[in-house]
Amino acid sequence: MGVALRATASGICIAGFFTCLATPSEAQDLPNGWRPPPALRQGMTNFPESYMAQLFQPFRASAGADRVLRQGDIERLKKIAAARQRASGVAAFFSSDLDGDGRLTLAEFEDAQEQSWYETSIDISSALGQRFAKLDLDGDGTVTFEEAKAAAENSGQAESGRDVAGRLQQLLAVDPNQDGTLTAAELEQLGLAAFAYYDRDKDGVLSKAERTNVSAENSQDDEILRRKQEVARCMFPRAAGHEDVFFVNAYGVGALSSVSLVGQDEVTETAEIVVEPDETPLYIVALARSPTIWRVTGDAKRVTRFVAMSPAKAAGVTGLPKDAVTLLPGTNCISNRLTDRPSAAQATAVAFEDAIGSPVRGMIDSPRVSMKLPSDATAPEKTPGKRTAVLPPPMPPRWDEDPLKSLRSRRPGGLVEVDAASVVASADVAPYEVPPLEFGLMKLLQEGSIEAKGRQFYTIRKPIARLPAGLGKGNFYIFDLAPGIEPPSNLFNRPRLPPLPTARP
């Protein structure tokens, strides 16, 4: 059964403030499950009179004499706002061009504008210099009328008229019969229906609890809008068909790769995604904080698109053909709080669907050495209320006597052999000359190239070209040099030993 979008059907008609504009022929039916869209929730107050007043204010100011809003009305408002912005910019030009020669200098600009500044701690000269530089587009030290006009057009400052145009565009989009116009009667019906939707006890006033519901939905709308803007910057490829989308948000994976995406001195991690058998094609977006090689195994032919993204400078994928892989290294288009609570996960899912063109079926939000898709993923609406904190494992007893214990504790996935030739990567892929982290440390100990000297301290006894990746920086391990040994190329944390006392004569 549809919902009658009639002012009189809701029992709300604001006497003395609005007349009931709807007629039976103009009444529209809304489908079951209808909810007020964001455009109708903005500015909703406790009382219908004040809510309807603010809803109608931009409509009355912009609609034609026939009380009908069309796209042309919105475009006209945008042009008016742009013209006013240009006028404001060129007015500042003319009022500052003190000698009237049509060329504005910095000295003229400062002399004219300083008069309008009150005493303040701000460096006025510096502030005016910055404003002048925005006008002087060619940087020649003078501003022409054309430059002032162009600067005003490109300033990007939000004018009230443009804000109103955006609000009207949203209202036109909710036109109930989708005929491209919004009448005053339709807007009144929509507004009253929206108010009645949140007025659950039907007393004609929104209580504190009812207002809280509106605010919660507005907050979710704001989060979705922000997330859509973030995700749009990522430039994800559109889905080719009806793929199921999965998002892996792994801020650490716990396994080391035998090959490097980032040279011999930095660590590359690796994680496995096991694709379970099925017929539905998959679109996978995988985000890692560090350089990571994603190993796709199982029924890999299901994966039609794999997007490997990272704020780090490199990313790679194995197990898939090159034309199925999109690499987005060095990208900060999305934040790391995408899936840490239900509202964030749902906003991310909406934004991904908007950008990719297929719905998000599941997400993984935890460090994992290996994961199965789809069974290990969680539906966005079922995301836990709070992300489970993943703390570094405690160091095992006497770890400094056996670095392998430390490695097994902190890198449970160990060192995974990866074929460099099989990696689709954004950078050169090369095997490590020395295994990374404690794997390399153990190798050097076994060879006698270094000697353990107690807790965290090692002495380099034989010449080595470089330390294992990840050990040359920081203070987790400290290396000293035996006499006559040159330091490795990547040793940056030699201990500062006190100078030996000199014998007195």
C-alpha positions as CSV (number, residue, x, y, z in Angstrom):
1,M,0.0,0.0,0.0
2,G,1.5,3.4,-1.0
3,V,1.8,6.4,1.2
4,A,-0.5,9.2,0.2
5,L,1.6,12.3,-0.3
6,R,-1.2,14.7,0.6
7,A,-1.0,17.6,3.0
8,T,-4.6,16.9,4.2
9,A,-4.0,13.1,4.4
10,S,-1.4,13.7,7.1
11,G,-3.8,15.7,9.2
12,I,-1.3,18.7,9.2
13,C,-2.3,21.9,7.5
14,I,-0.7,25.1,8.9
15,A,-3.6,27.5,9.1
16,G,-2.7,31.2,8.7
17,F,0.8,30.4,7.5
18,F,0.4,28.2,4.4
19,T,-2.7,27.4,2.5
20,C,-3.1,23.8,1.6
21,L,-1.8,23.9,-2.0
22,A,-2.4,20.3,-2.9
23,T,-5.4,19.3,-4.8
24,P,-6.6,15.7,-5.2
25,S,-5.3,15.6,-8.8
26,E,-1.8,16.8,-7.6
27,A,-1.5,14.2,-4.8
28,Q,1.3,11.7,-5.4
29,D,1.8,8.2,-3.9
30,L,5.1,7.2,-2.4
31,P,6.2,3.6,-2.4
32,N,6.2,1.5,0.7
33,G,9.3,2.1,2.8
34,W,9.7,5.7,1.7
35,R,12.0,7.8,3.8
36,P,12.6,11.5,3.6
37,P,15.7,12.2,1.4
38,P,18.5,14.4,2.8
39,A,17.2,17.5,1.0
40,L,14.0,17.3,3.2
41,R,15.8,16.7,6.5
42,Q,18.0,19.7,6.4
43,G,16.9,22.4,8.8
44,M,14.1,20.3,10.3
45,T,13.0,22.0,13.5
46,N,10.7,21.1,16.4
47,F,7.7,22.9,14.8
48,P,6.3,22.4,11.3
49,E,5.7,26.1,10.8
50,S,9.4,27.0,11.1
51,Y,10.5,23.9,9.2
52,M,8.2,24.7,6.3
53,A,9.3,28.4,6.3
54,Q,12.9,27.5,5.8
55,L,12.1,24.8,3.3
56,F,10.1,27.3,1.1
57,Q,12.4,30.3,1.5
58,P,14.9,29.4,-1.4
59,F,12.0,28.0,-3.5
60,R,10.0,31.3,-3.2
61,A,13.1,33.4,-4.0
62,S,14.0,31.4,-7.2
63,A,10.9,29.8,-8.7
64,G,9.1,31.7,-11.4
65,A,5.8,33.6,-11.1
66,D,4.0,30.3,-11.8
67,R,5.4,28.9,-8.5
68,V,7.2,26.1,-10.4
69,L,10.9,25.4,-10.0
70,R,12.7,24.3,-13.2
71,Q,16.3,23.5,-14.0
72,G,16.5,26.8,-15.8
73,D,15.7,28.7,-12.6
74,I,18.7,27.0,-10.9
75,E,21.0,27.7,-13.8
76,R,19.9,31.4,-13.7
77,L,20.7,31.5,-10.0
78,K,24.1,30.1,-10.5
79,K,24.8,32.7,-13.2
80,I,23.7,35.5,-10.8
81,A,25.9,34.2,-8.1
82,A,28.9,34.0,-10.4
83,A,28.2,37.5,-11.7
84,R,28.0,38.9,-8.2
85,Q,31.3,37.2,-7.4
86,R,33.0,38.7,-10.4
87,A,31.5,42.1,-9.6
88,S,32.9,41.9,-6.1
89,G,36.4,41.1,-7.4
90,V,36.5,43.8,-10.0
91,A,35.1,46.3,-7.6
92,A,38.1,45.8,-5.3
93,F,40.3,46.4,-8.4
94,F,38.7,49.7,-9.3
95,S,38.6,50.9,-5.7
96,S,42.3,50.2,-5.3
97,D,43.6,51.5,-8.7
98,L,44.3,54.9,-7.2
99,D,45.8,56.6,-10.2
100,G,43.2,55.2,-12.5
101,D,45.6,53.9,-15.2
102,G,44.0,50.4,-15.3
103,R,47.1,48.7,-13.8
104,L,47.0,47.9,-10.1
105,T,50.4,47.8,-8.2
106,L,51.1,46.3,-4.8
107,A,51.8,49.7,-3.3
108,E,48.4,51.0,-4.5
109,F,46.6,47.9,-3.2
110,E,48.2,48.2,0.2
111,D,47.5,51.9,0.4
112,A,43.8,51.4,-0.4
113,Q,43.2,48.3,1.5
114,E,45.0,49.1,4.7
115,Q,42.4,51.8,5.5
116,S,39.8,49.0,6.1
117,W,41.9,47.0,8.5
118,Y,41.5,47.5,12.2
119,E,44.4,47.2,14.7
120,T,45.3,43.6,14.9
121,S,48.2,41.3,15.6
122,I,48.1,40.0,12.0
123,D,51.0,41.1,9.8
124,I,48.8,43.3,7.5
125,S,51.5,43.8,4.9
126,S,52.1,40.1,4.5
127,A,48.3,39.3,4.4
128,L,47.8,42.0,1.7
129,G,50.8,40.7,-0.2
130,Q,49.2,37.2,-0.3
131,R,45.9,38.6,-1.5
132,F,47.6,40.7,-4.2
133,A,49.5,37.6,-5.4
134,K,46.2,35.8,-6.0
135,L,45.2,38.6,-8.3
136,D,48.5,38.9,-10.1
137,L,48.1,35.8,-12.2
138,D,51.1,36.3,-14.4
139,G,53.3,37.4,-11.5
140,D,54.6,40.5,-13.2
141,G,53.9,42.8,-10.2
142,T,50.9,44.5,-11.6
143,V,47.2,43.5,-11.9
144,T,45.1,44.3,-15.0
145,F,41.4,44.4,-15.2
146,E,41.3,41.0,-17.0
147,E,43.4,39.4,-14.3
148,A,41.2,40.7,-11.6
149,K,38.1,39.4,-13.4
150,A,39.7,36.0,-14.0
151,A,40.8,35.8,-10.4
152,A,37.3,36.5,-9.2
153,E,35.9,33.8,-11.5
154,N,38.4,31.2,-10.3
155,S,38.4,32.1,-6.6
156,G,36.2,29.2,-5.7
157,Q,34.8,31.1,-2.7
158,A,31.3,29.8,-1.7
159,E,28.7,32.4,-2.4
160,S,25.4,32.2,-0.7
161,G,23.7,32.1,-4.1
162,R,25.6,29.0,-5.0
163,D,24.7,27.4,-1.8
164,V,21.1,28.1,-2.5
165,A,21.5,26.7,-6.0
166,G,22.8,23.4,-4.6
167,R,19.9,23.2,-2.1
168,L,17.4,23.8,-4.9
169,Q,19.1,21.2,-7.1
170,Q,18.6,18.6,-4.3
171,L,14.9,19.6,-4.0
172,L,14.3,19.3,-7.7
173,A,15.8,15.8,-7.6
174,V,13.1,14.6,-5.2
175,D,10.3,15.8,-7.5
176,P,7.7,13.1,-6.8
177,N,6.5,12.6,-10.3
178,Q,9.9,13.1,-11.9
179,D,8.5,15.4,-14.6
180,G,11.5,17.8,-14.3
181,T,9.6,20.5,-12.4
182,L,8.8,21.0,-8.7
183,T,5.6,22.9,-7.9
184,A,4.8,24.7,-4.7
185,A,2.1,22.1,-4.0
186,E,4.5,19.2,-4.5
187,L,7.1,20.8,-2.2
188,E,4.5,21.4,0.5
189,Q,3.3,17.8,0.3
190,L,6.9,16.6,0.5
191,G,7.7,18.8,3.5
192,L,4.6,17.8,5.5
193,A,5.1,14.2,4.7
194,A,8.8,14.4,5.9
195,F,7.8,16.1,9.1
196,A,5.0,13.5,9.7
197,Y,7.5,10.7,9.1
198,Y,9.7,11.8,12.1
199,D,6.7,12.9,14.2
200,R,6.2,9.3,15.4
201,D,3.7,10.1,18.1
202,K,1.7,12.4,15.8
203,D,1.4,15.3,18.2
204,G,2.5,17.9,15.7
205,V,5.8,18.6,17.4
206,L,9.2,16.9,17.2
207,S,10.3,15.8,20.6
208,K,14.0,15.6,21.7
209,A,14.1,11.9,20.8
210,E,12.5,12.5,17.4
211,R,15.0,15.3,16.7
212,T,17.8,13.0,17.7
213,N,16.7,10.6,15.0
214,V,16.8,13.3,12.4
215,S,20.3,14.5,13.5
216,A,21.6,10.9,13.4
217,E,20.4,10.5,9.8
218,N,21.8,13.9,8.9
219,S,25.2,12.9,10.4
220,Q,25.1,9.7,8.3
221,D,24.3,11.7,5.2
222,D,27.3,14.0,5.9
223,E,29.6,11.0,6.4
224,I,28.4,9.4,3.1
225,L,28.9,12.7,1.3
226,R,32.5,13.0,2.6
227,R,33.2,9.4,1.8
228,K,31.9,9.8,-1.7
229,Q,34.1,12.8,-2.2
230,E,37.1,10.8,-0.9
231,V,36.4,7.7,-3.0
232,A,35.8,9.7,-6.2
233,R,39.4,10.9,-6.0
234,C,40.6,7.3,-6.1
235,M,39.4,7.0,-9.7
236,F,38.4,3.3,-9.3
237,P,37.6,1.5,-12.6
238,R,33.9,0.9,-13.1
239,A,32.6,-2.6,-12.7
240,A,32.4,-4.4,-16.1
241,G,29.1,-6.2,-15.1
242,H,27.4,-7.4,-12.0
243,E,30.4,-8.2,-9.9
244,D,30.3,-8.6,-6.1
245,V,32.6,-6.0,-4.6
246,F,34.7,-6.8,-1.5
247,F,36.9,-4.4,0.4
248,V,40.0,-5.6,2.3
249,N,41.2,-2.9,4.8
250,A,44.4,-4.5,6.1
251,Y,46.6,-2.0,7.9
252,G,49.2,-4.8,8.5
253,V,49.4,-8.3,7.2
254,G,52.1,-10.0,9.4
255,A,54.1,-11.8,6.7
256,L,57.3,-10.9,4.8
257,S,57.9,-11.2,1.1
258,S,61.1,-12.7,-0.3
259,V,61.1,-10.1,-3.0
260,S,61.0,-6.4,-2.7
261,L,58.9,-3.6,-4.3
262,V,60.9,-0.8,-2.6
263,G,64.6,-1.7,-2.9
264,Q,66.9,-3.6,-0.6
265,D,66.6,-1.4,2.5
266,E,62.8,-1.4,3.0
267,V,60.4,-4.1,4.0
268,T,57.8,-5.5,1.6
269,E,54.9,-7.5,3.2
270,T,52.7,-10.1,1.6
271,A,49.2,-11.5,2.2
272,E,47.1,-14.2,0.6
273,I,43.5,-13.9,-0.6
274,V,42.0,-17.3,-1.2
275,V,39.1,-17.1,-3.6
276,E,36.4,-19.7,-2.9
277,P,34.7,-21.5,-5.8
278,D,31.6,-20.0,-7.2
279,E,30.2,-18.5,-10.5
280,T,29.8,-14.9,-9.4
281,P,32.6,-12.6,-10.6
282,L,34.4,-10.6,-7.9
283,Y,35.8,-7.0,-7.8
284,I,38.3,-6.7,-4.9
285,V,39.7,-3.5,-3.5
286,A,42.7,-4.1,-1.1
287,L,44.2,-1.4,1.0
288,A,47.5,-1.9,2.9
289,R,49.5,0.7,4.8
290,S,52.9,-0.6,3.8
291,P,54.3,-1.9,0.5
292,T,52.4,-5.2,0.0
293,I,52.2,-8.0,-2.5
294,W,48.8,-9.5,-2.6
295,R,48.8,-13.2,-3.6
296,V,45.5,-14.3,-5.1
297,T,45.0,-18.1,-5.0
298,G,42.1,-20.5,-5.2
299,D,39.4,-19.8,-7.9
300,A,41.3,-16.8,-9.1
301,K,39.5,-16.7,-12.4
302,R,36.5,-15.3,-10.6
303,V,38.3,-12.0,-10.0
304,T,37.6,-9.6,-12.9
305,R,39.2,-6.6,-11.2
306,F,41.7,-6.3,-8.3
307,V,42.6,-2.8,-7.1
308,A,45.7,-2.7,-4.9
309,M,46.1,0.6,-3.2
310,S,48.4,2.0,-0.5
311,P,49.7,5.3,0.8
312,A,53.1,3.6,0.4
313,K,55.1,4.1,-2.8
314,A,54.5,0.6,-4.2
315,A,52.0,-2.2,-4.5
316,G,51.9,-5.6,-6.3
317,V,49.7,-8.6,-7.1
318,T,50.3,-12.2,-8.1
319,G,48.0,-14.8,-9.4
320,L,46.1,-12.6,-11.8
321,P,46.7,-11.4,-15.4
322,K,48.0,-7.9,-15.7
323,D,44.8,-6.6,-17.4
324,A,42.8,-7.6,-14.3
325,V,44.9,-5.5,-11.9
326,T,44.8,-1.8,-11.1
327,L,47.6,-0.4,-9.0
328,L,47.1,2.8,-6.9
329,P,50.3,3.3,-4.9
330,G,51.1,6.5,-3.1
331,T,47.5,7.4,-2.8
332,N,45.9,9.1,0.1
333,C,42.5,9.4,-1.4
334,I,40.7,7.6,1.4
335,S,41.3,7.6,5.2
336,N,42.1,4.7,7.4
337,R,38.8,4.9,9.3
338,L,36.7,3.3,6.6
339,T,35.4,0.3,8.4
340,D,36.0,0.9,12.1
341,R,32.3,1.2,13.1
342,P,29.0,0.4,11.4
343,S,28.2,3.9,10.2
344,A,31.7,4.2,8.6
345,A,31.4,0.8,7.0
346,Q,28.0,1.6,5.5
347,A,29.1,5.0,4.3
348,T,32.1,3.3,2.6
349,A,29.9,0.7,1.0
350,V,27.6,3.4,-0.4
351,A,30.6,5.4,-1.7
352,F,32.2,2.4,-3.3
353,E,29.0,1.4,-5.0
354,D,28.6,4.9,-6.3
355,A,32.2,4.9,-7.7
356,I,32.4,1.3,-8.9
357,G,28.8,0.6,-10.0
358,S,28.2,-2.6,-8.0
359,P,27.2,-3.2,-4.4
360,V,29.7,-4.0,-1.7
361,R,28.9,-7.5,-0.4
362,G,31.6,-7.7,2.4
363,M,34.6,-6.2,4.1
364,I,37.6,-7.4,6.0
365,D,38.9,-5.0,8.6
366,S,41.9,-6.7,10.4
367,P,45.5,-7.7,9.8
368,R,45.5,-11.2,8.3
369,V,48.2,-13.4,6.8
370,S,45.6,-15.2,4.8
371,M,41.9,-14.7,4.2
372,K,39.1,-16.4,2.3
373,L,36.6,-14.6,0.1
374,P,33.8,-14.3,0.5
375,S,33.5,-16.4,3.8
376,D,35.8,-14.2,5.9
377,A,34.2,-11.0,4.9
378,T,31.5,-9.2,7.0
379,A,28.5,-7.4,5.4
380,P,28.8,-3.6,5.9
381,E,25.6,-3.4,8.0
382,K,27.0,-6.2,10.4
383,T,30.3,-4.5,11.1
384,P,31.1,-4.6,14.8
385,G,30.4,-1.5,16.8
386,K,34.1,-1.0,17.5
387,R,37.2,-2.1,15.7
388,T,39.0,-4.8,17.7
389,A,42.3,-3.4,18.8
390,V,45.2,-5.5,17.5
391,L,48.2,-4.9,19.7
392,P,51.7,-6.1,18.9
393,P,52.3,-9.5,20.5
394,P,54.4,-9.4,23.7
395,M,58.1,-10.1,23.3
396,P,58.9,-13.7,24.2
397,P,61.3,-14.4,27.1
398,R,65.0,-14.1,26.2
399,W,64.1,-12.9,22.7
400,D,67.5,-11.2,22.3
401,E,69.2,-14.6,22.5
402,D,67.0,-16.0,19.7
403,P,65.8,-13.4,17.2
404,L,63.7,-16.1,15.5
405,K,61.4,-16.1,18.5
406,S,60.8,-12.4,18.0
407,L,60.1,-12.9,14.3
408,R,57.6,-15.7,14.9
409,S,55.8,-13.6,17.5
410,R,55.7,-10.3,15.5
411,R,55.5,-11.8,12.0
412,P,53.5,-15.0,12.3
413,G,53.3,-15.4,8.6
414,G,57.1,-15.8,8.3
415,L,59.0,-15.3,5.1
416,V,57.0,-16.2,2.0
417,E,58.7,-17.2,-1.2
418,V,57.4,-15.1,-4.0
419,D,58.4,-15.4,-7.7
420,A,59.5,-11.9,-8.8
421,A,58.5,-12.6,-12.4
422,S,54.9,-13.4,-11.4
423,V,54.3,-10.0,-9.7
424,V,52.2,-7.3,-11.4
425,A,53.7,-4.3,-9.7
426,S,54.0,-0.5,-9.8
427,A,57.7,-0.7,-9.3
428,D,60.7,-2.9,-10.1
429,V,60.5,-6.3,-8.3
430,A,63.8,-7.9,-7.1
431,P,64.7,-10.7,-4.7
432,Y,66.3,-9.5,-1.5
433,E,70.1,-10.0,-1.5
434,V,69.8,-10.5,2.3
435,P,66.5,-11.7,3.7
436,P,64.6,-8.9,5.5
437,L,64.4,-8.3,9.3
438,E,65.3,-11.1,11.6
439,F,65.5,-13.7,8.8
440,G,68.5,-11.8,7.5
441,L,69.8,-11.3,11.1
442,M,69.8,-15.0,11.6
443,K,71.6,-15.6,8.3
444,L,74.3,-13.2,9.2
445,L,74.7,-14.8,12.7
446,Q,75.0,-18.2,11.1
447,E,77.6,-17.0,8.7
448,G,79.6,-15.3,11.4
449,S,79.3,-11.9,9.8
450,I,77.9,-10.5,13.0
451,E,78.2,-11.4,16.6
452,A,75.6,-11.0,19.4
453,K,76.9,-8.9,22.2
454,G,73.9,-9.0,24.5
455,R,70.5,-7.4,24.6
456,Q,69.8,-5.8,21.1
457,F,73.5,-5.2,20.5
458,Y,75.5,-6.8,17.6
459,T,79.0,-6.3,16.4
460,I,79.7,-6.6,12.7
461,R,82.8,-8.8,12.3
462,K,83.0,-9.2,8.6
463,P,82.4,-6.8,5.7
464,I,78.8,-6.8,4.6
465,A,77.3,-4.7,1.8
466,R,74.1,-3.9,3.7
467,L,72.1,-4.9,6.7
468,P,68.8,-6.8,6.3
469,A,65.9,-4.6,5.1
470,G,64.2,-2.9,8.1
471,L,67.2,-3.2,10.5
472,G,69.3,-0.3,9.4
473,K,67.1,2.4,10.9
474,G,65.5,2.8,14.3
475,N,66.6,1.5,17.6
476,F,65.3,-2.0,17.8
477,Y,68.7,-3.5,17.0
478,I,72.0,-1.6,17.4
479,F,75.1,-2.5,15.5
480,D,78.7,-1.7,16.2
481,L,81.7,-2.2,14.0
482,A,84.8,-4.4,14.7
483,P,88.1,-2.5,14.1
484,G,88.9,-2.1,10.5
485,I,85.4,-2.9,9.3
486,E,83.6,-0.4,7.0
487,P,80.0,0.3,7.8
488,P,77.2,-1.2,5.6
489,S,75.6,1.2,3.2
490,N,72.3,1.3,5.2
491,L,73.6,1.5,8.7
492,F,72.2,4.7,10.3
493,N,72.0,3.9,14.0
494,R,75.5,3.2,15.3
495,P,75.7,3.6,19.0
496,R,77.3,6.8,20.4
497,L,80.0,5.4,22.5
498,P,81.9,7.6,25.0
499,P,85.4,8.6,23.8
500,L,88.3,6.6,25.3
501,P,90.3,8.5,28.0
502,T,93.6,9.8,26.8
503,A,96.7,9.2,28.8
504,R,98.1,12.2,30.7
505,P,101.7,13.1,29.9
